[in-house]
Amino acid sequence: MATYIIVQIDIHDPVAYERYRIMATPTVALYGGRYVVRGGASEILEGSWQPRRLVILEFADAAAARAWWNSPEYAPAKALRQQIADTEMLLIEGATPANYPVKAIGWVRSSLERPADAPKQGFEGAPNATLEIEPAFVRGLDAIRAGQEIIILTWLHQADREVLAVHPRDDVNNPLTGVFATRSADRPNPVGLHRVKVLEIEGGTIEVEGLEAIDGTPVIDLKPVIEASLPGRRSARQY
């Protein structure tokens, strides 16, 4: 069920708070969250409530919201905010379930830090990378082995979800094309699809060969590559 974090902030150091904003913003996206309200004009309709600043965050569920608030990625920003502002923060579940919520099962750790640094496809020189799977999902890795090829599904959190047409491969010489006919990261539901080889797996850590996703990209699913088989016969790897 969609869950919201409602924050009332009384800021004592505006300059430092701007630094906090810059630090906090990417951590929200890492956990599948988004800003619904971030300051902005307000109008009192009833009562005498006079909040200094309101922020509302939306997450897929309460677990994702708590995971963000307790995360190592958010910790430095949270510590700064607690020094420079008085904060009241409330977690509350929405009235209706979120539409098809997607939960990150892990994260990409890579030397690639920006989309501009990454090749378009993994086979175009992408570096090896590591998948860090959350402890709650490690049991699902049973039977994945080094040497196996898998498909990683990621949530391309820095994509532009309003885009419906692009020049393929960001080349203006290519005709403008609908995103569903391309592999562009920018699309309404920015799911990344990556076929990779498993180099090593230990616990919830998987090293893979040639992954073009940037550091911090949420992993939303893993699937085995199904080998071709004769009609009516099931591949040994078709779990």
Buried (B, 14 or more C-beta within 10 A) or exposed (E): EBBBBBBBBEBEEEEBBEBBBEBBEBBBBBBBBEBEBEEEEEEEEEEEEEEEBBBBBBBBBBEBBBBBBEBEBBEEBBEBBEEBBEBEEEBEEEEEEBEEBBBBBBBBBBEBEEBEEBEBBBEEEBBBBBBEBBEEBBEEBEEBEEEBBBBBBBBBBBBBEEBEBBBBEEEEEEEEEEBEEBEBBBBEEBBBEBBBBBBEBEEBBBBBBBBBBBBBBBBBBBEBBEEEEEEEEEEEBEE
